[in-house]
Amino acid sequence: MDAHHRQVSAIFRITRFLIGDEIWTPRHFVVFSFTFISYALVHASRKTLSAVKPSLIIEWTDNSTGEQPLFPDKHAAEGFLAFLDGAFLGAYALGLYVGGTLGDRYNPTKVLALGMWTSSITIFLFGILKWSSFRAPIYYAAVWIACGLFQSVAWPTEVSIMGNWFGHNSRGAVMGLWSSCASVGNIMGTLVSSHTVQLGYECSFAANACSLFFGGFFIFYLLPSQNRHERGAVVYIADDLERPKAINFWQAWRLPGVIAYSLAYACLKLVNYSFFFWLPFYLHAHYGWKESFADELSAWYDIGGIIAAVVAGIASDHLSSRTPILVCMLIFSMGSLFAYANSPGNVLINSFLMTLTGFFIGGPANLISSAVSADLGKAEQIRGSSEALSTVTGIIDGTGSVGAGIGQLLIPEIEVLFGWTAVFYGFIFMVLHFIILLANIFIKGDLWKFFELQMLCTVLCLAPLFWKEITNGVNPRYVHLHSEDSNASLGSYSSDDSTADSTMDTLPVRARHRNSPD
């Protein structure tokens, strides 16, 4: 009996450590589960494009069918994919600024369900355009831009729902665990795509789109309404009652910490989403691993992010500020990025370094977009008078998406001129920018002085690249994997029957001068 009491006491202490004095009802677990699954489905569908890029490049440049290919060569197709990534994030950022306010003015569950339905339709259409008379780059771009707009309402409304149900004392632990839904969705999307891409890339889009579409019905009909705490008691507000007045978009910008965190997140999301969009392609092109294997291997980055979000969230709940945890993790991330940039072609070593990088990059990114956004949206200055949670989340994530979109347009050009190593070094400098901005928040210094230091870091980052471009005059050429010239540009890599496919379609890889870092 004493042993039983000790076990119960230990469980109670652990629970108190994680959630504080809050009382959870079954509806809390329902809200957590439904919002977690719904955003995992959103991210799984978003992951599809990056998971099937090699197949899309082959499809769009194939001239063996007698039809005019969409692009004359694979370089042009790759450039268009980079444009799609940037256009998606640009539309996503614009939608976040607008969609963030919708969650504060209308029922967020209904807004979320509508966003899931409309985005699933666009994803399905993107996959079947190959069979239609609208098979042209402009239509692919229009559909994918529309997808970015529709998906933009999901994250602010999800964070708004979670932030209103779970209090500040447990927000880091709960939101840290919950924010791993994006990483879980990435894993789901890559696994679904890796198993369906062999049937055709359109099957990957269709499978993820159908899951997202049907998930919208569960959100619309089963997700509980808002929760409010008044004098320690839990009061449930019906959907048809008047919601508190929301502050406007510009008032949300002026809340303490919103501008600094938004600019900082623009740097971090550029790095995080570069892995999101380009990691499977990088593994396939740089190491010669088959497409389906590269998709599955890239999941280790998200696994690292899941673990880090939970650990950092729990730790930050027991500090007066979440900033020191974020800064410490990102200092270590610069070392992990440097190590991964020089990773050998060994699967085990690459997976370990990838997980480590995901831990130090993906974890802080998940925490900022969830727990930190919820904290800022529940600031003391507006508590009890208005709502800003969804609006603030949209501002932070939208500004982050602007930075990420710019990064997706720059990455292919940097890789052409200087190689993948230069891309990773650029990531390190972006993380350094992020740390500078967060340090300003922590010590409450003069923001403009930190902007000057940040600009100095940018100049130091870009000066060697511009100098090399001017002095070398690099003219990129193309080689094919497994060709005689491929060893000069790719280096050696390990492969076996399970990781490399000798019959795979060759994919062009940019070759540089032998003095280049790659």
Sequence and secondary structure as in RCSB ss.txt:
>XXXX:A:sequence
MDAHHRQVSAIFRITRFLIGDEIWTPRHFVVFSFTFISYALVHASRKTLSAVKPSLIIEWTDNSTGEQPLFPDKH
AAEGFLAFLDGAFLGAYALGLYVGGTLGDRYNPTKVLALGMWTSSITIFLFGILKWSSFRAPIYYAAVWIACGLF
QSVAWPTEVSIMGNWFGHNSRGAVMGLWSSCASVGNIMGTLVSSHTVQLGYECSFAANACSLFFGGFFIFYLLPS
QNRHERGAVVYIADDLERPKAINFWQAWRLPGVIAYSLAYACLKLVNYSFFFWLPFYLHAHYGWKESFADELSAW
YDIGGIIAAVVAGIASDHLSSRTPILVCMLIFSMGSLFAYANSPGNVLINSFLMTLTGFFIGGPANLISSAVSAD
LGKAEQIRGSSEALSTVTGIIDGTGSVGAGIGQLLIPEIEVLFGWTAVFYGFIFMVLHFIILLANIFIKGDLWKF
FELQMLCTVLCLAPLFWKEITNGVNPRYVHLHSEDSNASLGSYSSDDSTADSTMDTLPVRARHRNSPD
>XXXX:A:secstr
 HHHHHHHHHHHHHHHHHHTT    HHHHHHHHHHHHHHHHHHHHHHHHHHTHHHHHHHHH  TTSS  SSSSHH
HHHHHHHHHHHHHHHHHHHHHHHHHHHHHHS HHHHHHHHHHHHHHHHHHHHHGGGSTT SHHHHHHHHHHHHHH
HTTHHHHHHHHHHHHS GGGHHHHHHHHTTHHHHHHHHHHHHHHHHGGG HHHHHHHHHHHHHHHHHHHHHHS  
 EEEETTEEEE  TTS    B  HHHHHTSTTHHHHHHHHHHHHHHHHHHHHHHHHHHHHHH   HHHHHHHTHH
HHHHHHHHHHHHHHHHHTSS SHHHHHHHHHHHHHHHHHHHT  S HHHHHHHHHHHHHHHHHHHHHIIIIIHHH
HHT TTTTTT B HHHHHHHHHHHHHHHHHHHHHHHHHHHHHH HHHHHHHHHHHHHHHHHHHHHHHHT  HHHH
HHHHHHHHHHHHHHHHHHHHHH    EEEETTSTTHHHHH      TTT  TTS   EEEE  TTS  
